[in-house]
């Protein structure tokens, strides 16, 4: 696959500040330019919309959804048109990908992939389904894995193509899962996708079909977030909150994960029918976190704190703790981003304060 790479200009040296990987997540002008190239808006409009999404997470999608008079949490022709026409997801995803919680999730994914690669003794062949703007695929490609990004054709996919070109990431882009090969991938990511799917079970079945025997699948799906800021989350999927049945019925077995279920790490049994379970963590994940999430099947507002936490952990597009953006070549020498890095918030305009 031939690519035209236009590297982002390297930053000026800044004393002994610790470098971070070259990425629009640490560079507001770069992020704005990429968005402008997709939406055609002016830089001023782009930055204004980013600031509003920063201060009011979920506002980009929920406000556009309301303007169109669509019914929340319900699949239908209106929602299908919305996915094809709106540019609001670009702003939501740009801010979310810089969020501290998302950084932790992305770091966990890289760690789990690295552990599986260590077991296999080679880099993984990874498929990232519904990766939106492509930052998860970028991170895995920089970690040395062979990555395929899969997203529906549209603005997010166009942004991702530009991101991969400008960072020089060797990521394959597909817009249809039928372009992926059966029993081909060592690892498949499906993060924040299932809660949007009209048939979540069919998506999981497709993941299992594409995984090699012994391959791992990483899922994160906040089924319980049926709240006004998430109008495209489907109420029909709320019944899966706190349950592993969605995965068990397709033969996937829980082997690892975090107490937040973000992500769950499941494995397709190998040729001998075996899986590699982390018995230290799995009972805690299933018994404690699962029980905590079960009320989300009926009482979404109990989880309002999750949305508040999302607001509290938003970060602007600057290097953490005064660090500077590094060239892509320096990426492999970098530590995982410091989770306690200082959060710097842009000033709100009078309009944004209202």
N, C-alpha and C positions, 0 to 999 in steps of 0.2 A: 504494500500500500504506500503510495507516494505522498509525502507531506511537504508543505511549504512552511518552514519554521521561521517565525519572526520573533526572536527572543526579546523579552522585556528589557529595557536598558538597565544595566547594573547600577545599584545604588552607590552613592558616594561613601567613602570610608568614614566611619564614625567612631573614632577612638578605639576602645577595647570592648565596645558593646557586643553582646553575643548575637550571632547571626541566626536567622530563621529562613526556611525555604522560600524561594521566590514564588510568590503567590498573590493574586488579587485580594485574598483574605487579609493581607497585611498592607494593602496599598489602595486607598480609596480612589485616587484618580484612575488607576488601572482598572479597578472594578467598574467604575463609572463608564470608562471607555468601552469595555466589553459589553456592558448592558446597552450603551448607545448604539453599538454596531448591530444589535439585534432589534431594538425597539424603534430606532430612528429619532429618539427624543434628544433634547439638548442636555448638556451636562448639568445645568442648573436644575432642570426638571428631575433628572435621574437622582441627583444627590438629595433633593427635597423629598422624593418618594422613599429613598433609602432611610433618611432620617426619621420619617414618619413611621416606617415599619420597625425601625430600631426602638423607638419610644413606645410604640403600640403594636406589639407582636401579633401577627395574624390579621392586622387591619387591611393590608393590601388585598388579600383574597376575600375576606368577609365583606368589605365595603363594595367591591366590584360585584360580588355575588348578590348583595342586597339591591344594588342599582338595577340589576337585570330582573329583579322580582322572582328569583328562583326559590324553590322549596329546598330548605336545608336538609342534609342527611339522607337524601333520597336519590336513587339512581333513575335516570330518565334522559330523554332527548335533550332537555335543557342543560343538564349537567355535561353531557357529551359535547354540546356546542361550546359550553363555557371552557372546557379543557382546550378546545381548539382555537378559541378566539382571545382569551385573556392573556395579558402579559404580567398579571399580578403575581404569579408564582415565582417569576424571576426575582422579584424584590423580596418575597418571603424567604425563598431559598438562599439568596445571597446573605441575608442577615442571619438566618438560622445556621448556615454553615460556619459562620464566625463565632457563634454562640459557644460558651464554655461547655455546656452539656453535650453539644454535638461534637466538640473537640474530643471530649472524653470517649464518646461512642466511637468516633473514627479511630482514635488511638487504640481502643480495645479491639476493633476489627483487625487492625494491622498486627497487633500482638497475637491474636488467635491464628491469623493466617501464617505468621512467622513460626508459631509453634507447630502447626500442621506441616509446613514446609520442612522444618527440622526433622520431623518424623519420617517424611518421605525422602529427605536428603537432596531436595532440589526446589527451585522456585515453583510456585503454583500456577496453574492455569485457572484464572478467576473470571467469573461472569458477574457483573454488577447490574442488577435489574432495577429500573426506575431510579437511576442515580441523579436525575435532575440536571444540575449544573456541572456535574462530573468531578466534584472535589474528592469523593471517596475513591473513584477510579484513579485519579491523579496520584493520591497518596500511595495506593497499592502499587502502581506502576513505578513510582520512585523507590519503593522498597524492593524492586527487582522482579516482581511477578509479571506474568504474561496476562494482561487485562483486556477484557472485552466489556465495553460500556453499552447498555441497552436502554433505550428510552424511545417513547413515541415521537415521531417527527413533529417538530415545532420549535418554538423559541428557546426552550431549555436545551434541546438537542443542538440547536445552532450555537448557543453560548458555549456548550461543552466542546464542540468541535474547535471553536476559536481558542478556548482555554488550552486544549491539548496541543494545538499548533504553536501557540506562543510560549508555552513552557517546554516544548520539545518532548512531551510525554508520548511514548509509543503505544497508544491505546487504540484498539480496534473499535469502531463505532458501528452498531447495528440498530435498526429501528423496528425489528420484528424478531420475536423469539424463534420463529421458524428458520431464521438464518443461523441459529446456533445448532451445534451438533449434539446428538444424543450420547449419553455416557461419556462426555468429553471433559467436564470441568472438575477440578480438584476442590474448588470452593465456589459457592454462589452466595452473593449478598442480595438481600431483599429487605431494605431498610425503609420504614415509613411508607410502605406500599399497600400492604394487605388491607388496611383500614379503608382504603379508597376503592378496593376491587369489588365489582358486583358479584363475583364468584371467587372468594378467597381460597376455597378448597381446590378449585381448578388451577390457581396460580401455584399452590404448593405441589400439586401433582405434576405440573410442568417442571418445577425445580427438581423434583426427584428424578424425573426422566432425563434431565440434562446432566445430573451428577454422575460421576464415576462411582462404582462400588467403593465404599470407604471414604467418599468425599464428604465435606462438611457444608452445611447451609447455615447462614447467619441471618436471623430474622429479628426485626424490631417493629412492633405494631401496637401503637397506643389505641386499642379498640375502645377504651373507656372514655376517650376525649370527644364525647358528643356535646360540644360546647359551641357557643356562637362564633368563636374565632376559628372554628374548624368546620365550616359548612359542607365541605366535600367528604368528610368522614361519614361513612354509611351506618345508619342505625341498625341495619340488618346484620352487621358484623359485630355489634356490641356483645352478642352472646359468647364470643370467643375470649372475652377478657378473663385472664387468670386461668385459662384452660390450655392443656397441651393436646387435646383431642384432635384439633385441626391438623397437627403434625403427625400424631400417632397413627391416624387412620391411613396415612400414606407411607408408613414404614420408617419414618424418621425417628431417631432416638436422641433424647436430650443428653448431651455429654459435658456441657460446660456453659458458662454464662455469668451474668452478674445479678446482684440482688434486685436490680431495677428491671430485669428482663430486657435490657437494652445493651447488647443484643443477647438473644438466646442462641446457643451454638448446638446444632443438631447434626447427627451423622447418619448417612445411608450405610447400612451394614455392608461389610466387605464380602468378598466371595465366600468366606467361611461363615458368614452371618454374625461377625463380631463387630463391636464398637468399642471405642476407647473412652470410658466414662471417668470424669473427675469426681470420684465419690466423696471428696471433701466438700465440694461446693454444691453439687446437684441436690442433695436433700434440703439444703437451706433455700436454694432457689425455688424448688417446687413447693415445699411446705409453708415457708414464710411469705415469700413474695406472691406466690399463687393465691394464697388465702387473702392477702391484702388487696389483690386486684379483682377478686370475684365480685365484690359489691358494685364494681364498675359496669356490670351487666345491666344494672337497673338504675343506679344513682350516680350519674356523671358528675353532678355538682360537688360530690365529695372530693373530686380530684381537681377542683379549681386551683388548689395550691400548686399543681404542676404547671399551670399556665403562668401563675405569678412567679414561680421559680424561673421559668423561661425568660420572663421580662427582666428579672434581677440578674441573670447571667448573660445578657446580651453584651457584646463588645464591638467596638467600632473597628474599622479596617486599618489598623495600625499594628506594627510589631509589638508583641507583648513585652511589658516591663522594660520599654526603651530599647529593645533589640532592633536590629536592622535586617532587612530582607537580604538573603544570601542568593548567590547564583545557584541554578539547579544542580550544578556539578558538586556543590558543597553539601547537598542534602543528606547524603548517607552518613556524614560525620555528625549529624545533629541529634541531640537528645529529644525525647518526647516533650511537647510544649508544656511549660510549667503551668499547672492547673491553678496556682495561686497568683498568676500574673495580674498586674494592676489593670483594672478596667477603666478606660477613659471614655467618657460619653460626650458626644457632640452637643452643642447648645441647641435648645429648642427655640424655634421661631414662635411668634405669638399665635400663628395659625395652628402650629403643632401642639401648643399648650392647651388649645381649646378642645 
